[in-house]
Amino acid sequence: MARVGEPYSTLLPRPLFSLADDSTRRVRAEVDEWDVGKVKLGQRTIVSADGFPGRRFDGRVIEWRTSWDGNSVLSGDPAEKADRDILEVIIELDHSPNELPVGLRVTAQFF
């Protein structure tokens, strides 16, 4: 939170950095407005990533946002409707697969 060469004083302390708990992997998934009625807290999911072909990571829905946002992940398909609203949900992966890098784009399937 500080830049190189920036002064720091113990008289007016402020945070210099923050640490993230990466012991559990979480996925932020976007659910289309047409499918939001099918998603429930605790629902089982399977997450996959192109960089890990043939691997599937089990998880479950642990929370969802209470407000709607615009679609931020676009597929590049020109026929895709880009102005559809989405609900953001958080999926916690089982068994903390540490080989998945933070920020990796994944696909989530809800069951």
Jmol script that loads the backbone (N, CA, C; Angstrom):
load data "model"
ATOM      1  N   MET A   1       0.819  -1.198   0.000  1.00  0.00           N
ATOM      2  CA  MET A   1       0.000   0.000   0.000  1.00  0.00           C
ATOM      3  C   MET A   1       0.858   1.256   0.000  1.00  0.00           C
ATOM      4  N   ALA A   2       2.164   1.051   0.064  1.00  0.00           N
ATOM      5  CA  ALA A   2       3.088   2.177  -0.008  1.00  0.00           C
ATOM      6  C   ALA A   2       3.960   2.022  -1.246  1.00  0.00           C
ATOM      7  N   ARG A   3       4.459   3.116  -1.733  1.00  0.00           N
ATOM      8  CA  ARG A   3       5.336   3.095  -2.907  1.00  0.00           C
ATOM      9  C   ARG A   3       6.791   3.184  -2.466  1.00  0.00           C
ATOM     10  N   VAL A   4       7.664   2.723  -3.314  1.00  0.00           N
ATOM     11  CA  VAL A   4       9.095   2.791  -3.036  1.00  0.00           C
ATOM     12  C   VAL A   4       9.504   4.242  -2.840  1.00  0.00           C
ATOM     13  N   GLY A   5      10.220   4.506  -1.760  1.00  0.00           N
ATOM     14  CA  GLY A   5      10.695   5.855  -1.472  1.00  0.00           C
ATOM     15  C   GLY A   5       9.705   6.715  -0.724  1.00  0.00           C
ATOM     16  N   GLU A   6       8.486   6.243  -0.525  1.00  0.00           N
ATOM     17  CA  GLU A   6       7.470   7.014   0.183  1.00  0.00           C
ATOM     18  C   GLU A   6       7.793   7.016   1.679  1.00  0.00           C
ATOM     19  N   PRO A   7       7.719   8.172   2.339  1.00  0.00           N
ATOM     20  CA  PRO A   7       8.063   8.217   3.764  1.00  0.00           C
ATOM     21  C   PRO A   7       7.002   7.526   4.619  1.00  0.00           C
ATOM     22  N   TYR A   8       7.458   7.065   5.784  1.00  0.00           N
ATOM     23  CA  TYR A   8       6.562   6.411   6.740  1.00  0.00           C
ATOM     24  C   TYR A   8       6.905   6.933   8.126  1.00  0.00           C
ATOM     25  N   SER A   9       5.891   7.150   8.933  1.00  0.00           N
ATOM     26  CA  SER A   9       6.108   7.670  10.279  1.00  0.00           C
ATOM     27  C   SER A   9       5.369   6.817  11.295  1.00  0.00           C
ATOM     28  N   THR A  10       6.017   6.583  12.423  1.00  0.00           N
ATOM     29  CA  THR A  10       5.340   5.857  13.507  1.00  0.00           C
ATOM     30  C   THR A  10       4.402   6.778  14.281  1.00  0.00           C
ATOM     31  N   LEU A  11       4.515   8.085  14.051  1.00  0.00           N
ATOM     32  CA  LEU A  11       3.607   9.024  14.711  1.00  0.00           C
ATOM     33  C   LEU A  11       2.213   8.955  14.099  1.00  0.00           C
ATOM     34  N   LEU A  12       2.149   8.736  12.786  1.00  0.00           N
ATOM     35  CA  LEU A  12       0.880   8.593  12.074  1.00  0.00           C
ATOM     36  C   LEU A  12       0.918   7.272  11.309  1.00  0.00           C
ATOM     37  N   PRO A  13       0.841   6.157  12.020  1.00  0.00           N
ATOM     38  CA  PRO A  13       0.971   4.866  11.338  1.00  0.00           C
ATOM     39  C   PRO A  13      -0.203   4.584  10.402  1.00  0.00           C
ATOM     40  N   ARG A  14       0.102   3.886   9.343  1.00  0.00           N
ATOM     41  CA  ARG A  14      -0.916   3.442   8.390  1.00  0.00           C
ATOM     42  C   ARG A  14      -0.455   2.103   7.830  1.00  0.00           C
ATOM     43  N   PRO A  15      -1.355   1.336   7.258  1.00  0.00           N
ATOM     44  CA  PRO A  15      -0.963   0.027   6.730  1.00  0.00           C
ATOM     45  C   PRO A  15       0.048   0.159   5.597  1.00  0.00           C
ATOM     46  N   LEU A  16       1.033  -0.714   5.614  1.00  0.00           N
ATOM     47  CA  LEU A  16       2.016  -0.760   4.527  1.00  0.00           C
ATOM     48  C   LEU A  16       1.679  -1.848   3.524  1.00  0.00           C
ATOM     49  N   PHE A  17       1.081  -2.941   3.987  1.00  0.00           N
ATOM     50  CA  PHE A  17       0.727  -4.054   3.115  1.00  0.00           C
ATOM     51  C   PHE A  17      -0.365  -4.871   3.798  1.00  0.00           C
ATOM     52  N   SER A  18      -0.990  -5.733   3.039  1.00  0.00           N
ATOM     53  CA  SER A  18      -1.988  -6.652   3.585  1.00  0.00           C
ATOM     54  C   SER A  18      -1.648  -8.060   3.114  1.00  0.00           C
ATOM     55  N   LEU A  19      -2.024  -9.024   3.903  1.00  0.00           N
ATOM     56  CA  LEU A  19      -1.768 -10.419   3.582  1.00  0.00           C
ATOM     57  C   LEU A  19      -3.080 -11.108   3.265  1.00  0.00           C
ATOM     58  N   ALA A  20      -3.056 -11.962   2.273  1.00  0.00           N
ATOM     59  CA  ALA A  20      -4.245 -12.714   1.893  1.00  0.00           C
ATOM     60  C   ALA A  20      -4.127 -14.138   2.410  1.00  0.00           C
ATOM     61  N   ASP A  21      -5.229 -14.688   2.864  1.00  0.00           N
ATOM     62  CA  ASP A  21      -5.263 -16.080   3.290  1.00  0.00           C
ATOM     63  C   ASP A  21      -5.520 -16.926   2.045  1.00  0.00           C
ATOM     64  N   ASP A  22      -4.493 -17.600   1.562  1.00  0.00           N
ATOM     65  CA  ASP A  22      -4.655 -18.417   0.361  1.00  0.00           C
ATOM     66  C   ASP A  22      -4.740 -19.906   0.692  1.00  0.00           C
ATOM     67  N   SER A  23      -5.087 -20.224   1.933  1.00  0.00           N
ATOM     68  CA  SER A  23      -5.228 -21.625   2.324  1.00  0.00           C
ATOM     69  C   SER A  23      -6.480 -22.257   1.730  1.00  0.00           C
ATOM     70  N   THR A  24      -7.455 -21.443   1.371  1.00  0.00           N
ATOM     71  CA  THR A  24      -8.684 -21.911   0.734  1.00  0.00           C
ATOM     72  C   THR A  24      -8.866 -21.142  -0.562  1.00  0.00           C
ATOM     73  N   ARG A  25      -9.136 -21.860  -1.633  1.00  0.00           N
ATOM     74  CA  ARG A  25      -9.368 -21.201  -2.922  1.00  0.00           C
ATOM     75  C   ARG A  25     -10.853 -20.923  -3.079  1.00  0.00           C
ATOM     76  N   ARG A  26     -11.146 -19.723  -3.553  1.00  0.00           N
ATOM     77  CA  ARG A  26     -12.522 -19.323  -3.832  1.00  0.00           C
ATOM     78  C   ARG A  26     -12.607 -18.829  -5.262  1.00  0.00           C
ATOM     79  N   VAL A  27     -13.771 -19.042  -5.852  1.00  0.00           N
ATOM     80  CA  VAL A  27     -14.026 -18.642  -7.229  1.00  0.00           C
ATOM     81  C   VAL A  27     -15.179 -17.662  -7.227  1.00  0.00           C
ATOM     82  N   ARG A  28     -15.018 -16.576  -7.964  1.00  0.00           N
ATOM     83  CA  ARG A  28     -16.101 -15.626  -8.158  1.00  0.00           C
ATOM     84  C   ARG A  28     -16.741 -15.965  -9.498  1.00  0.00           C
ATOM     85  N   ALA A  29     -18.001 -16.374  -9.478  1.00  0.00           N
ATOM     86  CA  ALA A  29     -18.683 -16.800 -10.703  1.00  0.00           C
ATOM     87  C   ALA A  29     -19.820 -15.835 -11.027  1.00  0.00           C
ATOM     88  N   GLU A  30     -20.049 -15.655 -12.309  1.00  0.00           N
ATOM     89  CA  GLU A  30     -21.151 -14.816 -12.768  1.00  0.00           C
ATOM     90  C   GLU A  30     -22.280 -15.708 -13.249  1.00  0.00           C
ATOM     91  N   VAL A  31     -23.470 -15.501 -12.679  1.00  0.00           N
ATOM     92  CA  VAL A  31     -24.650 -16.283 -13.041  1.00  0.00           C
ATOM     93  C   VAL A  31     -25.602 -15.362 -13.797  1.00  0.00           C
ATOM     94  N   ASP A  32     -25.988 -15.783 -14.988  1.00  0.00           N
ATOM     95  CA  ASP A  32     -26.884 -15.006 -15.831  1.00  0.00           C
ATOM     96  C   ASP A  32     -28.252 -14.861 -15.161  1.00  0.00           C
ATOM     97  N   GLU A  33     -28.921 -13.739 -15.427  1.00  0.00           N
ATOM     98  CA  GLU A  33     -30.226 -13.470 -14.826  1.00  0.00           C
ATOM     99  C   GLU A  33     -31.251 -14.567 -15.119  1.00  0.00           C
ATOM    100  N   TRP A  34     -31.109 -15.263 -16.234  1.00  0.00           N
ATOM    101  CA  TRP A  34     -32.045 -16.331 -16.585  1.00  0.00           C
ATOM    102  C   TRP A  34     -31.871 -17.561 -15.693  1.00  0.00           C
ATOM    103  N   ASP A  35     -30.707 -17.723 -15.100  1.00  0.00           N
ATOM    104  CA  ASP A  35     -30.406 -18.918 -14.319  1.00  0.00           C
ATOM    105  C   ASP A  35     -30.348 -18.683 -12.814  1.00  0.00           C
ATOM    106  N   VAL A  36     -30.568 -17.466 -12.365  1.00  0.00           N
ATOM    107  CA  VAL A  36     -30.366 -17.144 -10.962  1.00  0.00           C
ATOM    108  C   VAL A  36     -31.307 -17.918 -10.024  1.00  0.00           C
ATOM    109  N   GLY A  37     -32.481 -18.284 -10.475  1.00  0.00           N
ATOM    110  CA  GLY A  37     -33.415 -19.051  -9.647  1.00  0.00           C
ATOM    111  C   GLY A  37     -32.972 -20.483  -9.413  1.00  0.00           C
ATOM    112  N   LYS A  38     -31.978 -20.942 -10.158  1.00  0.00           N
ATOM    113  CA  LYS A  38     -31.484 -22.312 -10.025  1.00  0.00           C
ATOM    114  C   LYS A  38     -30.311 -22.424  -9.055  1.00  0.00           C
ATOM    115  N   VAL A  39     -29.801 -21.294  -8.565  1.00  0.00           N
ATOM    116  CA  VAL A  39     -28.621 -21.299  -7.694  1.00  0.00           C
ATOM    117  C   VAL A  39     -29.041 -21.124  -6.249  1.00  0.00           C
ATOM    118  N   LYS A  40     -28.512 -21.982  -5.376  1.00  0.00           N
ATOM    119  CA  LYS A  40     -28.844 -21.958  -3.943  1.00  0.00           C
ATOM    120  C   LYS A  40     -27.559 -21.980  -3.120  1.00  0.00           C
ATOM    121  N   LEU A  41     -27.603 -21.429  -1.929  1.00  0.00           N
ATOM    122  CA  LEU A  41     -26.474 -21.530  -1.013  1.00  0.00           C
ATOM    123  C   LEU A  41     -26.223 -22.995  -0.680  1.00  0.00           C
ATOM    124  N   GLY A  42     -24.971 -23.390  -0.638  1.00  0.00           N
ATOM    125  CA  GLY A  42     -24.611 -24.769  -0.353  1.00  0.00           C
ATOM    126  C   GLY A  42     -24.642 -25.683  -1.561  1.00  0.00           C
ATOM    127  N   GLN A  43     -25.076 -25.169  -2.698  1.00  0.00           N
ATOM    128  CA  GLN A  43     -25.183 -25.981  -3.912  1.00  0.00           C
ATOM    129  C   GLN A  43     -23.805 -26.470  -4.353  1.00  0.00           C
ATOM    130  N   ARG A  44     -23.731 -27.727  -4.774  1.00  0.00           N
ATOM    131  CA  ARG A  44     -22.483 -28.323  -5.232  1.00  0.00           C
ATOM    132  C   ARG A  44     -22.115 -27.793  -6.611  1.00  0.00           C
ATOM    133  N   THR A  45     -20.821 -27.629  -6.845  1.00  0.00           N
ATOM    134  CA  THR A  45     -20.321 -27.140  -8.121  1.00  0.00           C
ATOM    135  C   THR A  45     -19.099 -27.946  -8.542  1.00  0.00           C
ATOM    136  N   ILE A  46     -18.797 -27.863  -9.810  1.00  0.00           N
ATOM    137  CA  ILE A  46     -17.548 -28.393 -10.349  1.00  0.00           C
ATOM    138  C   ILE A  46     -16.899 -27.264 -11.133  1.00  0.00           C
ATOM    139  N   VAL A  47     -15.634 -27.021 -10.852  1.00  0.00           N
ATOM    140  CA  VAL A  47     -14.875 -25.957 -11.507  1.00  0.00           C
ATOM    141  C   VAL A  47     -13.803 -26.602 -12.366  1.00  0.00           C
ATOM    142  N   SER A  48     -13.644 -26.093 -13.572  1.00  0.00           N
ATOM    143  CA  SER A  48     -12.594 -26.588 -14.470  1.00  0.00           C
ATOM    144  C   SER A  48     -11.857 -25.392 -15.059  1.00  0.00           C
ATOM    145  N   ALA A  49     -10.632 -25.652 -15.524  1.00  0.00           N
ATOM    146  CA  ALA A  49      -9.808 -24.598 -16.115  1.00  0.00           C
ATOM    147  C   ALA A  49      -9.114 -25.154 -17.352  1.00  0.00           C
ATOM    148  N   ASP A  50      -9.003 -24.341 -18.386  1.00  0.00           N
ATOM    149  CA  ASP A  50      -8.343 -24.768 -19.620  1.00  0.00           C
ATOM    150  C   ASP A  50      -6.903 -25.191 -19.366  1.00  0.00           C
ATOM    151  N   GLY A  51      -6.252 -24.572 -18.406  1.00  0.00           N
ATOM    152  CA  GLY A  51      -4.859 -24.876 -18.116  1.00  0.00           C
ATOM    153  C   GLY A  51      -4.651 -26.198 -17.396  1.00  0.00           C
ATOM    154  N   PHE A  52      -5.748 -26.830 -16.948  1.00  0.00           N
ATOM    155  CA  PHE A  52      -5.686 -28.115 -16.266  1.00  0.00           C
ATOM    156  C   PHE A  52      -6.663 -29.079 -16.937  1.00  0.00           C
ATOM    157  N   PRO A  53      -6.368 -29.497 -18.179  1.00  0.00           N
ATOM    158  CA  PRO A  53      -7.305 -30.350 -18.921  1.00  0.00           C
ATOM    159  C   PRO A  53      -7.536 -31.680 -18.199  1.00  0.00           C
ATOM    160  N   GLY A  54      -8.805 -32.076 -18.141  1.00  0.00           N
ATOM    161  CA  GLY A  54      -9.170 -33.332 -17.503  1.00  0.00           C
ATOM    162  C   GLY A  54      -9.311 -33.251 -16.001  1.00  0.00           C
ATOM    163  N   ARG A  55      -8.942 -32.138 -15.383  1.00  0.00           N
ATOM    164  CA  ARG A  55      -9.066 -31.977 -13.929  1.00  0.00           C
ATOM    165  C   ARG A  55     -10.363 -31.266 -13.606  1.00  0.00           C
ATOM    166  N   ARG A  56     -10.996 -31.696 -12.544  1.00  0.00           N
ATOM    167  CA  ARG A  56     -12.214 -31.062 -12.053  1.00  0.00           C
ATOM    168  C   ARG A  56     -12.045 -30.815 -10.569  1.00  0.00           C
ATOM    169  N   PHE A  57     -12.484 -29.647 -10.114  1.00  0.00           N
ATOM    170  CA  PHE A  57     -12.341 -29.257  -8.725  1.00  0.00           C
ATOM    171  C   PHE A  57     -13.731 -29.069  -8.125  1.00  0.00           C
ATOM    172  N   ASP A  58     -14.047 -29.838  -7.095  1.00  0.00           N
ATOM    173  CA  ASP A  58     -15.356 -29.762  -6.444  1.00  0.00           C
ATOM    174  C   ASP A  58     -15.419 -28.551  -5.527  1.00  0.00           C
ATOM    175  N   GLY A  59     -16.614 -27.994  -5.414  1.00  0.00           N
ATOM    176  CA  GLY A  59     -16.820 -26.854  -4.534  1.00  0.00           C
ATOM    177  C   GLY A  59     -18.288 -26.702  -4.195  1.00  0.00           C
ATOM    178  N   ARG A  60     -18.593 -25.608  -3.486  1.00  0.00           N
ATOM    179  CA  ARG A  60     -19.984 -25.321  -3.134  1.00  0.00           C
ATOM    180  C   ARG A  60     -20.178 -23.816  -3.050  1.00  0.00           C
ATOM    181  N   VAL A  61     -21.408 -23.375  -3.300  1.00  0.00           N
ATOM    182  CA  VAL A  61     -21.754 -21.950  -3.241  1.00  0.00           C
ATOM    183  C   VAL A  61     -21.813 -21.541  -1.771  1.00  0.00           C
ATOM    184  N   ILE A  62     -21.036 -20.520  -1.400  1.00  0.00           N
ATOM    185  CA  ILE A  62     -21.051 -20.078  -0.006  1.00  0.00           C
ATOM    186  C   ILE A  62     -21.686 -18.702   0.178  1.00  0.00           C
ATOM    187  N   GLU A  63     -21.782 -17.907  -0.891  1.00  0.00           N
ATOM    188  CA  GLU A  63     -22.463 -16.605  -0.773  1.00  0.00           C
ATOM    189  C   GLU A  63     -22.777 -16.058  -2.148  1.00  0.00           C
ATOM    190  N   TRP A  64     -23.664 -15.079  -2.178  1.00  0.00           N
ATOM    191  CA  TRP A  64     -23.920 -14.345  -3.413  1.00  0.00           C
ATOM    192  C   TRP A  64     -24.172 -12.893  -3.086  1.00  0.00           C
ATOM    193  N   ARG A  65     -23.881 -12.057  -4.071  1.00  0.00           N
ATOM    194  CA  ARG A  65     -24.089 -10.624  -3.904  1.00  0.00           C
ATOM    195  C   ARG A  65     -25.577 -10.329  -3.935  1.00  0.00           C
ATOM    196  N   THR A  66     -25.944  -9.258  -3.288  1.00  0.00           N
ATOM    197  CA  THR A  66     -27.364  -8.900  -3.254  1.00  0.00           C
ATOM    198  C   THR A  66     -27.724  -7.863  -4.308  1.00  0.00           C
ATOM    199  N   SER A  67     -26.741  -7.440  -5.102  1.00  0.00           N
ATOM    200  CA  SER A  67     -27.030  -6.460  -6.147  1.00  0.00           C
ATOM    201  C   SER A  67     -26.635  -7.018  -7.506  1.00  0.00           C
ATOM    202  N   TRP A  68     -27.246  -6.470  -8.523  1.00  0.00           N
ATOM    203  CA  TRP A  68     -27.008  -6.913  -9.894  1.00  0.00           C
ATOM    204  C   TRP A  68     -25.909  -6.072 -10.515  1.00  0.00           C
ATOM    205  N   ASP A  69     -25.119  -6.691 -11.361  1.00  0.00           N
ATOM    206  CA  ASP A  69     -24.073  -5.996 -12.101  1.00  0.00           C
ATOM    207  C   ASP A  69     -24.223  -6.328 -13.572  1.00  0.00           C
ATOM    208  N   GLY A  70     -23.514  -5.584 -14.398  1.00  0.00           N
ATOM    209  CA  GLY A  70     -23.463  -5.901 -15.811  1.00  0.00           C
ATOM    210  C   GLY A  70     -22.491  -7.049 -16.045  1.00  0.00           C
ATOM    211  N   ASN A  71     -22.623  -7.695 -17.167  1.00  0.00           N
ATOM    212  CA  ASN A  71     -21.762  -8.818 -17.522  1.00  0.00           C
ATOM    213  C   ASN A  71     -20.339  -8.313 -17.722  1.00  0.00           C
ATOM    214  N   SER A  72     -19.367  -8.833 -16.959  1.00  0.00           N
ATOM    215  CA  SER A  72     -17.980  -8.380 -17.100  1.00  0.00           C
ATOM    216  C   SER A  72     -17.103  -9.391 -17.827  1.00  0.00           C
ATOM    217  N   VAL A  73     -17.568 -10.625 -17.963  1.00  0.00           N
ATOM    218  CA  VAL A  73     -16.807 -11.644 -18.682  1.00  0.00           C
ATOM    219  C   VAL A  73     -17.540 -11.935 -19.977  1.00  0.00           C
ATOM    220  N   LEU A  74     -16.926 -11.559 -21.080  1.00  0.00           N
ATOM    221  CA  LEU A  74     -17.536 -11.765 -22.387  1.00  0.00           C
ATOM    222  C   LEU A  74     -16.778 -12.859 -23.122  1.00  0.00           C
ATOM    223  N   SER A  75     -17.499 -13.662 -23.876  1.00  0.00           N
ATOM    224  CA  SER A  75     -16.890 -14.798 -24.558  1.00  0.00           C
ATOM    225  C   SER A  75     -16.224 -14.416 -25.883  1.00  0.00           C
ATOM    226  N   GLY A  76     -16.537 -13.268 -26.406  1.00  0.00           N
ATOM    227  CA  GLY A  76     -16.022 -12.890 -27.715  1.00  0.00           C
ATOM    228  C   GLY A  76     -16.971 -13.259 -28.839  1.00  0.00           C
ATOM    229  N   ASP A  77     -18.047 -13.974 -28.520  1.00  0.00           N
ATOM    230  CA  ASP A  77     -19.052 -14.354 -29.506  1.00  0.00           C
ATOM    231  C   ASP A  77     -19.866 -13.112 -29.869  1.00  0.00           C
ATOM    232  N   PRO A  78     -19.871 -12.698 -31.143  1.00  0.00           N
ATOM    233  CA  PRO A  78     -20.614 -11.491 -31.512  1.00  0.00           C
ATOM    234  C   PRO A  78     -22.117 -11.614 -31.298  1.00  0.00           C
ATOM    235  N   ALA A  79     -22.638 -12.830 -31.212  1.00  0.00           N
ATOM    236  CA  ALA A  79     -24.073 -13.019 -30.995  1.00  0.00           C
ATOM    237  C   ALA A  79     -24.437 -12.963 -29.512  1.00  0.00           C
ATOM    238  N   GLU A  80     -23.431 -12.947 -28.647  1.00  0.00           N
ATOM    239  CA  GLU A  80     -23.705 -12.928 -27.205  1.00  0.00           C
ATOM    240  C   GLU A  80     -24.305 -11.587 -26.803  1.00  0.00           C
ATOM    241  N   LYS A  81     -25.343 -11.652 -25.966  1.00  0.00           N
ATOM    242  CA  LYS A  81     -25.975 -10.440 -25.469  1.00  0.00           C
ATOM    243  C   LYS A  81     -25.135  -9.886 -24.321  1.00  0.00           C
ATOM    244  N   ALA A  82     -24.551  -8.704 -24.496  1.00  0.00           N
ATOM    245  CA  ALA A  82     -23.618  -8.152 -23.517  1.00  0.00           C
ATOM    246  C   ALA A  82     -24.293  -7.310 -22.441  1.00  0.00           C
ATOM    247  N   ASP A  83     -25.563  -6.949 -22.629  1.00  0.00           N
ATOM    248  CA  ASP A  83     -26.205  -6.067 -21.661  1.00  0.00           C
ATOM    249  C   ASP A  83     -27.073  -6.817 -20.647  1.00  0.00           C
ATOM    250  N   ARG A  84     -26.924  -8.110 -20.572  1.00  0.00           N
ATOM    251  CA  ARG A  84     -27.708  -8.914 -19.633  1.00  0.00           C
ATOM    252  C   ARG A  84     -27.141  -8.748 -18.227  1.00  0.00           C
ATOM    253  N   ASP A  85     -27.999  -8.711 -17.228  1.00  0.00           N
ATOM    254  CA  ASP A  85     -27.549  -8.588 -15.846  1.00  0.00           C
ATOM    255  C   ASP A  85     -27.080  -9.935 -15.328  1.00  0.00           C
ATOM    256  N   ILE A  86     -26.147  -9.887 -14.397  1.00  0.00           N
ATOM    257  CA  ILE A  86     -25.624 -11.107 -13.795  1.00  0.00           C
ATOM    258  C   ILE A  86     -25.621 -10.953 -12.276  1.00  0.00           C
ATOM    259  N   LEU A  87     -25.649 -12.092 -11.598  1.00  0.00           N
ATOM    260  CA  LEU A  87     -25.513 -12.139 -10.148  1.00  0.00           C
ATOM    261  C   LEU A  87     -24.180 -12.805  -9.853  1.00  0.00           C
ATOM    262  N   GLU A  88     -23.397 -12.200  -8.996  1.00  0.00           N
ATOM    263  CA  GLU A  88     -22.091 -12.760  -8.662  1.00  0.00           C
ATOM    264  C   GLU A  88     -22.226 -13.682  -7.458  1.00  0.00           C
ATOM    265  N   VAL A  89     -21.694 -14.895  -7.572  1.00  0.00           N
ATOM    266  CA  VAL A  89     -21.700 -15.846  -6.463  1.00  0.00           C
ATOM    267  C   VAL A  89     -20.267 -16.249  -6.142  1.00  0.00           C
ATOM    268  N   ILE A  90     -20.037 -16.646  -4.902  1.00  0.00           N
ATOM    269  CA  ILE A  90     -18.722 -17.088  -4.457  1.00  0.00           C
ATOM    270  C   ILE A  90     -18.782 -18.591  -4.212  1.00  0.00           C
ATOM    271  N   ILE A  91     -17.848 -19.308  -4.806  1.00  0.00           N
ATOM    272  CA  ILE A  91     -17.736 -20.765  -4.657  1.00  0.00           C
ATOM    273  C   ILE A  91     -16.461 -21.058  -3.885  1.00  0.00           C
ATOM    274  N   GLU A  92     -16.577 -21.866  -2.850  1.00  0.00           N
ATOM    275  CA  GLU A  92     -15.393 -22.301  -2.113  1.00  0.00           C
ATOM    276  C   GLU A  92     -15.032 -23.700  -2.575  1.00  0.00           C
ATOM    277  N   LEU A  93     -13.785 -23.877  -3.000  1.00  0.00           N
ATOM    278  CA  LEU A  93     -13.344 -25.170  -3.506  1.00  0.00           C
ATOM    279  C   LEU A  93     -12.972 -26.098  -2.355  1.00  0.00           C
ATOM    280  N   ASP A  94     -13.327 -27.372  -2.503  1.00  0.00           N
ATOM    281  CA  ASP A  94     -12.977 -28.385  -1.510  1.00  0.00           C
ATOM    282  C   ASP A  94     -11.497 -28.722  -1.646  1.00  0.00           C
ATOM    283  N   HIS A  95     -10.899 -29.127  -0.582  1.00  0.00           N
ATOM    284  CA  HIS A  95      -9.525 -29.640  -0.557  1.00  0.00           C
ATOM    285  C   HIS A  95      -8.489 -28.630  -1.014  1.00  0.00           C
ATOM    286  N   SER A  96      -8.811 -27.354  -1.040  1.00  0.00           N
ATOM    287  CA  SER A  96      -7.873 -26.271  -1.342  1.00  0.00           C
ATOM    288  C   SER A  96      -6.817 -26.619  -2.372  1.00  0.00           C
ATOM    289  N   PRO A  97      -7.182 -26.705  -3.637  1.00  0.00           N
ATOM    290  CA  PRO A  97      -6.196 -27.046  -4.675  1.00  0.00           C
ATOM    291  C   PRO A  97      -5.211 -25.903  -4.894  1.00  0.00           C
ATOM    292  N   ASN A  98      -4.089 -25.933  -4.192  1.00  0.00           N
ATOM    293  CA  ASN A  98      -3.115 -24.836  -4.246  1.00  0.00           C
ATOM    294  C   ASN A  98      -2.429 -24.709  -5.599  1.00  0.00           C
ATOM    295  N   GLU A  99      -2.569 -25.721  -6.466  1.00  0.00           N
ATOM    296  CA  GLU A  99      -1.944 -25.598  -7.787  1.00  0.00           C
ATOM    297  C   GLU A  99      -2.702 -24.630  -8.691  1.00  0.00           C
ATOM    298  N   LEU A 100      -3.934 -24.270  -8.322  1.00  0.00           N
ATOM    299  CA  LEU A 100      -4.673 -23.271  -9.097  1.00  0.00           C
ATOM    300  C   LEU A 100      -4.163 -21.881  -8.733  1.00  0.00           C
ATOM    301  N   PRO A 101      -3.586 -21.152  -9.676  1.00  0.00           N
ATOM    302  CA  PRO A 101      -3.094 -19.810  -9.352  1.00  0.00           C
ATOM    303  C   PRO A 101      -4.237 -18.839  -9.095  1.00  0.00           C
ATOM    304  N   VAL A 102      -4.003 -17.904  -8.215  1.00  0.00           N
ATOM    305  CA  VAL A 102      -4.993 -16.866  -7.923  1.00  0.00           C
ATOM    306  C   VAL A 102      -5.175 -16.024  -9.181  1.00  0.00           C
ATOM    307  N   GLY A 103      -6.422 -15.759  -9.551  1.00  0.00           N
ATOM    308  CA  GLY A 103      -6.733 -14.945 -10.722  1.00  0.00           C
ATOM    309  C   GLY A 103      -6.954 -15.731 -12.001  1.00  0.00           C
ATOM    310  N   LEU A 104      -6.818 -17.060 -11.951  1.00  0.00           N
ATOM    311  CA  LEU A 104      -7.014 -17.900 -13.130  1.00  0.00           C
ATOM    312  C   LEU A 104      -8.479 -17.880 -13.555  1.00  0.00           C
ATOM    313  N   ARG A 105      -8.737 -17.762 -14.860  1.00  0.00           N
ATOM    314  CA  ARG A 105     -10.104 -17.804 -15.363  1.00  0.00           C
ATOM    315  C   ARG A 105     -10.552 -19.263 -15.430  1.00  0.00           C
ATOM    316  N   VAL A 106     -11.717 -19.557 -14.844  1.00  0.00           N
ATOM    317  CA  VAL A 106     -12.236 -20.918 -14.772  1.00  0.00           C
ATOM    318  C   VAL A 106     -13.687 -20.951 -15.223  1.00  0.00           C
ATOM    319  N   THR A 107     -14.211 -22.161 -15.400  1.00  0.00           N
ATOM    320  CA  THR A 107     -15.623 -22.367 -15.720  1.00  0.00           C
ATOM    321  C   THR A 107     -16.252 -23.116 -14.570  1.00  0.00           C
ATOM    322  N   ALA A 108     -17.418 -22.667 -14.126  1.00  0.00           N
ATOM    323  CA  ALA A 108     -18.115 -23.309 -13.017  1.00  0.00           C
ATOM    324  C   ALA A 108     -19.415 -23.917 -13.511  1.00  0.00           C
ATOM    325  N   GLN A 109     -19.667 -25.157 -13.076  1.00  0.00           N
ATOM    326  CA  GLN A 109     -20.938 -25.835 -13.366  1.00  0.00           C
ATOM    327  C   GLN A 109     -21.658 -26.038 -12.044  1.00  0.00           C
ATOM    328  N   PHE A 110     -22.947 -25.727 -12.042  1.00  0.00           N
ATOM    329  CA  PHE A 110     -23.763 -25.848 -10.835  1.00  0.00           C
ATOM    330  C   PHE A 110     -24.639 -27.072 -10.938  1.00  0.00           C
ATOM    331  N   PHE A 111     -24.748 -27.851  -9.835  1.00  0.00           N
ATOM    332  CA  PHE A 111     -25.568 -29.067  -9.839  1.00  0.00           C
ATOM    333  C   PHE A 111     -26.663 -28.991  -8.811  1.00  0.00           C
TER     334      PHE A 111
END
end "model"
wireframe off; spacefill off
backbone 0.3
color backbone group
